[in-house]
Amino acid sequence: MFKRFLYLEWKAFFRSASFASNLALKILMGFIAVYFTLVFLALGIGAFYILKKMNLEPLVTVNKFLIYYFLGDIIFRLLLQKIPVMNIRPLLIFPIKKSIIVHFSLGKTVLSFFNFLHAFFFVPFSLVLIYEGYDVSSVILWHIALFSLIYTNNFLNILLNNKDNLLGIFLAVLAVIAGLQYYNLFDITSYTVPFFDGLFHTKWLFLLPVLILIGLYYVSFNYFKNNLYLDAGLSKKDEIAKTENLTWLNQFGTLGTFLKNDIKLIKRNKRSKTTIGLSVMFLFYGLLFFSNGIEAYNNPYMHIFAGIFVSGGFLITFGQFVPSWDSAYYSLMMTQNIPYKGYLNSKWWLMVIGTFIATVIASFYLYFGWHVYLTIVVGAIYNIGINSHLVLLGGAYTKTPIDLSSGKGAFGDKKAFNVKTIFISLPQLGLPVFLYWVGTSLANANVGLALVAIAGIIGFALRNPAFSLIEKIYKSEKYATIEAYKQKG
């Protein structure tokens, strides 16, 4: 039966509506996967000798930071890993045991690249440990224990997949413990190192992660098996409808109507709430650049780069999916007498308001000096004048429908990228850095910031011609967009 399932998955992959159109992108993603594989492989081989040169004991040092490694892994999975499930509904009418369907679906997650990637670090690192004279049986048991924890994260991601706010909770936990350790207030590694060292030095302790993994698989299996019914776990949940009039927006006419729709969308759906959470994260992204904690980021060109991100978090995360936010009812919208300019104008105003709020909240960067906050303000001006138009323009070529009930893919979807969107996105970050470089080369940093701000002001002044151009492109892409939103594969 598993062989038949594999055959169906193979056919579904090649018969997917997006297969031919995204073949080049799939190849590109393959090269990216190979790149990260080689990076992990190089780290796995070289980590031992790099740590030795730093006069650190390699195994103890790796064990010390494994708590951060596994926390980062679960965050990465919650953010990006999609749960590969079969098209289960059609199978439920056939005489196939539910246990077989569930085992196969869970087995697909075991083969995920998110699991295999870790092998390219831990396998060579373990081999180097053996080569350098470490006890072979201890290395093998330690290795088994770590991979049990990796697959524990895999099944945790499955069970937590539909839980709201967990990503933010894990991120907050990671930020708090890392911050406390950085400022020497509390070192969590002093409590976790004995456990990870014990996995190597105590022979039987490896059984603990293995048993946890087996238990989680059992829990996952029973959870999905018990909900494998057309009228149970697979059915759509009916929730109590809540009405919000937002009548104060009526004074803005058509613009107010669209803004009401967008505000309700953001407040009611998991994916949009995740986007808001990511926007808040971008606010603190600048701490990496302005606190001088990372030497590579401590230069003016990276600071203007950070200024764009800090003020434009919502613009980037929300704007890149216009009009995909409305994909569920986009076809219906296009049958109505709706002016495209009014529709786009509401999205633009929403991004501008988000940028303004982010800039005000980011005033805590005044702690690092007026020049730092001025960089963020200049970034906001550029975002409003230039990047707001660029993300709307890129949206015309982004034909990826959004599942509003899922928080996955908030950073983006590989199908949202193509040659046109990539070229459109280059000026979003490259142009302000270039203008800043020109200004600093000709005069000083203040002139560089002035050039970036002037570019944003010019973009704002040319807003009407820019909107006319963007509107024409949206109209030319209208039917291709509608067709793309109808595709489910």
C-alpha positions as CSV (number, residue, x, y, z in Angstrom):
1,M,0.0,0.0,0.0
2,F,2.9,2.4,0.8
3,K,4.2,1.7,-2.8
4,R,0.8,2.8,-4.1
5,F,0.8,6.0,-2.0
6,L,4.3,6.8,-3.3
7,Y,3.0,6.4,-6.8
8,L,0.1,8.8,-6.2
9,E,2.5,11.4,-4.6
10,W,4.8,11.1,-7.6
11,K,1.9,11.7,-10.0
12,A,0.6,14.6,-7.9
13,F,4.0,16.3,-8.0
14,F,4.4,16.2,-11.8
15,R,0.8,17.0,-12.5
16,S,0.7,20.0,-10.2
17,A,-0.6,23.1,-11.9
18,S,2.5,25.0,-10.8
19,F,5.1,22.4,-11.8
20,A,6.0,23.6,-15.3
21,S,5.8,27.3,-14.5
22,N,8.0,26.9,-11.4
23,L,10.5,24.4,-12.7
24,A,13.3,26.9,-13.0
25,L,12.5,28.1,-9.4
26,K,12.5,24.5,-8.2
27,I,16.0,24.1,-9.7
28,L,17.1,27.3,-8.0
29,M,15.8,26.1,-4.7
30,G,17.7,22.9,-5.2
31,F,20.9,24.8,-5.7
32,I,20.1,26.8,-2.5
33,A,19.5,23.5,-0.6
34,V,22.9,22.2,-1.9
35,Y,24.6,25.4,-0.8
36,F,23.3,25.0,2.8
37,T,24.1,21.4,2.7
38,L,27.7,22.2,1.8
39,V,27.9,24.9,4.5
40,F,26.7,22.5,7.2
41,L,29.1,19.8,5.9
42,A,32.0,22.3,6.1
43,L,31.0,23.2,9.6
44,G,30.7,19.6,10.6
45,I,34.2,18.8,9.4
46,G,35.9,22.0,10.5
47,A,34.1,22.8,13.8
48,F,36.3,20.5,15.8
49,Y,39.6,22.0,14.6
50,I,38.3,25.6,14.7
51,L,37.4,25.2,18.3
52,K,40.7,23.5,19.1
53,K,42.5,26.6,17.6
54,M,40.5,28.8,19.9
55,N,41.7,26.6,22.9
56,L,38.2,25.3,23.5
57,E,37.2,21.7,24.1
58,P,35.1,20.9,20.9
59,L,32.6,18.5,22.4
60,V,32.0,20.5,25.6
61,T,31.6,23.7,23.6
62,V,29.1,22.1,21.2
63,N,27.1,20.6,24.1
64,K,27.0,24.0,25.7
65,F,25.2,25.7,22.9
66,L,22.9,22.7,21.9
67,I,20.0,24.3,23.9
68,Y,20.1,27.3,21.5
69,Y,20.5,25.0,18.5
70,F,17.3,23.0,19.3
71,L,15.3,26.1,20.3
72,G,16.3,27.7,17.0
73,D,15.4,24.5,15.2
74,I,11.8,24.4,16.6
75,I,11.4,28.1,15.8
76,F,12.6,27.6,12.2
77,R,10.2,24.7,11.8
78,L,7.2,26.6,13.2
79,L,8.0,29.5,10.9
80,L,8.8,27.7,7.6
81,Q,8.2,23.9,7.7
82,K,4.9,23.0,6.1
83,I,3.4,19.7,7.2
84,P,3.4,17.4,4.1
85,V,0.0,15.7,4.2
86,M,-1.7,13.5,1.6
87,N,-5.0,14.4,-0.1
88,I,-6.7,12.4,2.6
89,R,-10.4,13.0,1.9
90,P,-10.6,10.8,-1.3
91,L,-8.8,7.9,0.5
92,L,-11.4,7.7,3.2
93,I,-14.0,6.2,0.9
94,F,-11.7,3.2,0.1
95,P,-11.1,0.2,2.3
96,I,-7.7,1.4,3.5
97,K,-6.8,1.2,7.2
98,K,-6.6,4.5,8.8
99,S,-3.4,3.5,10.5
100,I,-1.7,3.0,7.2
101,I,-2.8,6.5,6.0
102,V,-1.5,8.1,9.2
103,H,1.8,6.2,9.3
104,F,2.5,7.2,5.7
105,S,1.6,10.8,6.3
106,L,3.8,11.0,9.4
107,G,6.6,9.1,7.5
108,K,6.7,11.9,4.9
109,T,7.6,14.4,7.6
110,V,10.6,12.1,8.6
111,L,12.0,12.6,5.1
112,S,11.8,16.3,5.3
113,F,14.9,18.4,4.4
114,F,14.5,20.1,7.8
115,N,15.6,16.8,9.4
116,F,18.3,15.7,6.9
117,L,20.0,19.1,7.0
118,H,21.2,18.4,10.6
119,A,22.9,15.2,9.5
120,F,25.4,17.2,7.4
121,F,26.7,18.8,10.6
122,F,26.4,16.0,13.2
123,V,27.5,13.1,11.1
124,P,30.9,14.5,10.0
125,F,31.4,16.1,13.4
126,S,30.9,12.7,15.0
127,L,33.2,11.0,12.6
128,V,35.9,13.6,13.4
129,L,35.4,12.9,17.1
130,I,36.0,9.2,16.5
131,Y,39.0,10.0,14.3
132,E,40.5,12.1,17.1
133,G,40.3,9.3,19.6
134,Y,37.0,9.8,21.4
135,D,35.2,6.6,22.6
136,V,33.4,5.2,19.6
137,S,30.4,3.8,21.5
138,S,29.9,7.1,23.4
139,V,30.0,9.1,20.2
140,I,27.4,6.8,18.5
141,L,25.1,6.9,21.5
142,W,25.5,10.7,21.7
143,H,24.7,11.0,18.0
144,I,21.6,8.8,18.3
145,A,20.4,10.9,21.2
146,L,20.8,14.2,19.3
147,F,18.9,12.9,16.3
148,S,16.2,11.7,18.5
149,L,15.9,15.3,19.8
150,I,15.8,16.6,16.2
151,Y,13.0,14.2,15.3
152,T,11.3,15.2,18.6
153,N,11.2,18.7,17.3
154,N,9.8,17.4,14.0
155,F,6.8,15.8,15.8
156,L,6.4,18.7,18.1
157,N,6.0,20.9,15.1
158,I,3.3,18.6,13.8
159,L,1.3,18.7,17.1
160,L,1.8,22.5,17.5
161,N,1.2,23.3,13.9
162,N,-2.3,24.9,14.5
163,K,-1.6,26.5,17.8
164,D,-1.7,30.3,17.8
165,N,1.0,32.5,19.2
166,L,3.5,29.7,19.8
167,L,6.0,31.1,17.5
168,G,6.0,34.4,19.4
169,I,6.3,32.5,22.7
170,F,9.4,30.5,21.5
171,L,11.0,33.6,20.1
172,A,10.4,35.5,23.3
173,V,11.9,32.6,25.4
174,L,15.0,32.4,23.1
175,A,15.5,36.2,23.2
176,V,15.1,36.4,27.0
177,I,17.5,33.5,27.8
178,A,20.0,34.7,25.2
179,G,19.8,38.3,26.6
180,L,20.2,37.2,30.2
181,Q,23.3,35.1,29.3
182,Y,24.8,37.9,27.2
183,Y,24.6,40.4,30.1
184,N,25.8,37.7,32.6
185,L,22.5,37.7,34.6
186,F,21.5,34.1,34.1
187,D,23.3,31.3,32.2
188,I,20.9,28.6,31.2
189,T,23.7,26.5,29.7
190,S,25.0,25.8,33.1
191,Y,21.9,23.7,33.6
192,T,21.7,22.1,30.2
193,V,25.3,21.2,29.7
194,P,25.2,18.4,32.3
195,F,22.4,16.8,30.4
196,F,24.1,17.0,27.0
197,D,27.4,15.9,28.4
198,G,25.7,13.0,30.1
199,L,24.4,11.8,26.7
200,F,28.1,11.2,25.9
201,H,29.5,10.0,29.2
202,T,26.5,8.1,30.6
203,K,25.8,5.1,28.3
204,W,22.2,4.6,29.2
205,L,21.1,8.2,29.1
206,F,20.6,8.2,25.4
207,L,17.5,6.1,26.0
208,L,15.7,9.2,27.4
209,P,15.5,11.2,24.1
210,V,14.7,7.9,22.2
211,L,11.8,7.2,24.5
212,I,10.6,10.8,24.3
213,L,10.7,10.5,20.5
214,I,8.7,7.2,20.5
215,G,6.2,8.7,22.9
216,L,5.7,11.8,20.7
217,Y,5.3,9.6,17.6
218,Y,2.6,7.6,19.4
219,V,0.8,10.8,20.5
220,S,1.0,12.2,17.0
221,F,-0.3,9.0,15.5
222,N,-3.3,8.7,17.8
223,Y,-4.1,12.4,17.5
224,F,-4.4,12.2,13.7
225,K,-6.0,8.7,13.7
226,N,-8.7,9.9,16.1
227,N,-9.5,12.9,13.9
228,L,-9.4,11.1,10.6
229,Y,-13.0,11.6,9.7
230,L,-14.8,13.7,7.2
231,D,-17.0,15.1,9.8
232,A,-14.3,15.5,12.5
233,G,-10.7,16.6,12.3
234,L,-10.9,17.2,8.5
235,S,-14.0,19.3,8.7
236,K,-13.9,23.1,8.8
237,K,-14.5,24.6,12.2
238,D,-17.5,26.8,12.6
239,E,-16.7,29.8,14.8
240,I,-19.0,32.5,16.2
241,A,-19.1,35.4,13.9
242,K,-18.3,38.8,15.2
243,T,-19.3,42.0,13.6
244,E,-17.3,45.2,13.6
245,N,-18.8,48.2,11.9
246,L,-15.8,50.6,12.1
247,T,-18.3,53.3,11.0
248,W,-15.7,56.1,11.6
249,L,-14.0,55.0,8.3
250,N,-17.2,55.7,6.3
251,Q,-16.1,59.3,6.0
252,F,-13.3,58.2,3.6
253,G,-15.7,56.8,1.0
254,T,-14.4,53.9,-1.1
255,L,-11.0,54.1,0.6
256,G,-12.7,53.6,4.0
257,T,-14.6,50.5,2.7
258,F,-11.4,48.8,1.6
259,L,-9.6,49.8,4.9
260,K,-12.4,48.3,6.9
261,N,-12.0,45.1,5.0
262,D,-8.3,45.0,5.5
263,I,-8.5,45.8,9.3
264,K,-11.0,43.0,9.8
265,L,-8.8,40.6,7.8
266,I,-5.7,41.4,10.0
267,K,-7.6,41.1,13.3
268,R,-9.5,37.8,12.5
269,N,-7.0,35.5,10.7
270,K,-4.0,33.5,11.9
271,R,-1.8,34.3,8.9
272,S,-2.3,38.1,9.2
273,K,-1.7,38.0,13.0
274,T,1.6,36.1,12.4
275,T,2.5,38.9,10.0
276,I,1.9,41.5,12.7
277,G,4.1,39.5,15.0
278,L,6.9,39.4,12.5
279,S,6.5,43.2,12.0
280,V,7.1,43.6,15.8
281,M,10.2,41.4,15.4
282,F,11.6,43.7,12.7
283,L,11.4,46.6,15.2
284,F,14.1,44.9,17.3
285,Y,16.2,43.8,14.3
286,G,18.1,47.0,14.5
287,L,19.6,46.0,17.9
288,L,21.9,43.7,16.0
289,F,23.2,46.6,14.0
290,F,23.1,49.6,16.4
291,S,24.3,48.0,19.6
292,N,27.8,47.2,18.1
293,G,27.4,43.6,19.3
294,I,28.3,42.2,15.9
295,E,31.4,43.6,14.3
296,A,30.3,42.9,10.7
297,Y,27.2,45.0,11.2
298,N,29.0,47.9,12.8
299,N,29.3,50.2,9.7
300,P,27.2,53.0,8.3
301,Y,26.1,51.1,5.2
302,M,24.6,48.3,7.3
303,H,22.9,50.9,9.5
304,I,20.9,52.4,6.6
305,F,20.0,48.8,5.6
306,A,18.7,48.3,9.2
307,G,16.8,51.6,9.1
308,I,14.8,50.2,6.1
309,F,13.9,47.0,8.0
310,V,13.1,48.6,11.4
311,S,10.6,51.1,9.9
312,G,9.4,48.9,7.1
313,G,8.7,45.6,8.8
314,F,4.9,45.7,8.2
315,L,5.3,47.2,4.7
316,I,7.6,44.3,3.7
317,T,5.7,41.4,5.4
318,F,2.2,42.7,4.5
319,G,2.9,44.4,1.2
320,Q,4.6,41.5,-0.5
321,F,1.3,39.7,-0.6
322,V,-0.9,42.3,-2.1
323,P,-3.3,41.1,-3.6
324,S,-2.8,37.6,-2.3
325,W,-4.5,38.5,1.0
326,D,-7.8,38.7,-0.9
327,S,-7.2,35.5,-3.0
328,A,-10.1,33.6,-1.4
329,Y,-12.6,36.1,-2.9
330,Y,-10.5,37.9,-5.5
331,S,-12.6,36.4,-8.4
332,L,-15.8,37.8,-6.8
333,M,-14.1,41.2,-6.3
334,M,-13.2,41.4,-10.0
335,T,-16.9,40.8,-11.0
336,Q,-17.9,44.0,-9.1
337,N,-17.5,47.6,-10.3
338,I,-14.5,48.1,-8.1
339,P,-11.9,50.7,-9.2
340,Y,-8.4,49.2,-9.0
341,K,-6.9,52.5,-8.0
342,G,-9.2,52.7,-4.9
343,Y,-8.2,49.1,-4.0
344,L,-4.5,49.8,-4.3
345,N,-4.8,53.1,-2.5
346,S,-6.2,51.4,0.6
347,K,-3.3,49.0,0.7
348,W,-0.9,51.8,0.3
349,W,-2.4,53.8,3.1
350,L,-2.4,50.7,5.4
351,M,1.4,50.3,4.7
352,V,2.0,54.0,5.3
353,I,0.2,53.9,8.6
354,G,2.1,50.8,9.6
355,T,5.4,52.4,8.7
356,F,4.5,55.6,10.7
357,I,3.5,53.6,13.8
358,A,6.7,51.5,13.6
359,T,8.8,54.6,13.3
360,V,7.2,56.2,16.4
361,I,7.6,53.0,18.4
362,A,11.3,52.8,17.3
363,S,12.0,56.0,19.1
364,F,13.6,53.9,21.8
365,Y,16.6,53.7,19.4
366,L,17.3,57.3,20.6
367,Y,19.2,55.5,23.4
368,F,22.0,54.9,20.8
369,G,22.0,58.5,19.7
370,W,20.1,61.0,17.5
371,H,22.0,59.8,14.3
372,V,20.8,56.3,14.8
373,Y,17.1,57.3,15.1
374,L,17.6,59.8,12.2
375,T,18.7,56.8,10.1
376,I,15.5,55.0,11.0
377,V,13.4,58.1,10.1
378,V,15.2,58.4,6.8
379,G,14.5,54.7,6.2
380,A,10.8,55.3,6.9
381,I,10.7,58.2,4.3
382,Y,12.3,56.0,1.7
383,N,9.8,53.2,2.6
384,I,6.8,55.5,2.1
385,G,8.1,57.2,-1.0
386,I,9.7,54.3,-2.9
387,N,9.3,50.9,-1.3
388,S,5.5,51.2,-0.8
389,H,5.2,51.5,-4.6
390,L,7.7,48.7,-5.3
391,V,5.9,46.2,-3.1
392,L,2.6,47.0,-4.8
393,L,4.2,46.6,-8.2
394,G,5.7,43.3,-7.1
395,G,2.3,42.1,-5.9
396,A,1.0,42.2,-9.5
397,Y,3.4,39.3,-10.3
398,T,2.9,37.5,-7.1
399,K,0.2,34.9,-7.8
400,T,0.3,32.8,-4.7
401,P,-3.0,32.2,-2.9
402,I,-2.9,32.6,0.9
403,D,-4.4,30.3,3.4
404,L,-5.5,32.8,6.1
405,S,-6.2,30.1,8.6
406,S,-2.5,29.0,8.6
407,G,0.4,30.9,10.1
408,K,2.9,29.2,7.8
409,G,4.9,31.0,5.2
410,A,4.6,34.5,6.8
411,F,8.1,35.3,5.5
412,G,7.1,34.3,2.0
413,D,6.5,31.4,-0.3
414,K,8.9,30.1,-2.9
415,K,6.1,30.3,-5.5
416,A,5.9,34.0,-4.8
417,F,9.3,34.6,-6.3
418,N,10.0,34.9,-10.0
419,V,12.4,36.9,-12.2
420,K,10.1,39.9,-12.2
421,T,9.6,40.1,-8.5
422,I,13.3,39.6,-7.8
423,F,14.3,42.5,-10.1
424,I,11.6,44.7,-8.5
425,S,12.9,43.9,-5.0
426,L,16.5,44.9,-5.8
427,P,15.9,48.7,-5.4
428,Q,14.1,48.2,-2.1
429,L,17.4,47.6,-0.3
430,G,20.1,48.2,-2.9
431,L,19.2,51.7,-4.0
432,P,19.2,53.3,-0.5
433,V,22.6,51.7,0.3
434,F,23.9,53.0,-3.0
435,L,22.6,56.5,-2.5
436,Y,24.1,56.5,1.0
437,W,27.4,55.4,-0.3
438,V,27.4,58.2,-3.0
439,G,26.6,60.8,-0.4
440,T,29.3,59.6,2.1
441,S,31.8,59.4,-0.7
442,L,31.1,62.9,-2.0
443,A,30.8,64.6,1.4
444,N,29.7,62.9,4.7
445,A,27.1,60.6,6.3
446,N,24.5,63.4,6.7
447,V,24.6,64.0,2.9
448,G,24.2,60.3,2.4
449,L,21.1,60.3,4.6
450,A,19.8,63.4,2.8
451,L,20.1,61.7,-0.6
452,V,18.1,58.7,0.6
453,A,15.4,61.0,2.1
454,I,15.3,63.1,-1.1
455,A,14.7,59.9,-3.1
456,G,11.8,59.0,-0.8
457,I,10.3,62.5,-1.1
458,I,10.6,62.4,-5.0
459,G,8.8,59.0,-5.0
460,F,6.0,60.4,-2.8
461,A,5.7,63.4,-5.2
462,L,5.4,61.1,-8.1
463,R,2.7,59.0,-6.4
464,N,-0.1,59.6,-8.9
465,P,1.9,58.6,-12.0
466,A,3.3,55.6,-10.1
467,F,-0.2,54.5,-9.2
468,S,-1.4,54.9,-12.8
469,L,1.4,52.6,-14.0
470,I,0.8,50.0,-11.2
471,E,-2.9,50.1,-12.0
472,K,-2.3,49.3,-15.7
473,I,0.0,46.4,-14.7
474,Y,-2.6,45.0,-12.3
475,K,-5.3,45.1,-15.0
476,S,-3.0,43.4,-17.5
477,E,-2.3,40.6,-15.0
478,K,-5.9,40.4,-13.8
479,Y,-7.0,37.1,-15.5
480,A,-3.7,35.4,-14.9
481,T,-4.0,36.2,-11.2
482,I,-7.6,34.9,-11.1
483,E,-6.5,31.7,-12.8
484,A,-3.6,31.2,-10.4
485,Y,-5.8,31.7,-7.3
486,K,-8.1,28.9,-8.5
487,Q,-5.2,26.4,-8.5
488,K,-4.9,24.3,-5.4
489,G,-1.8,22.2,-6.4
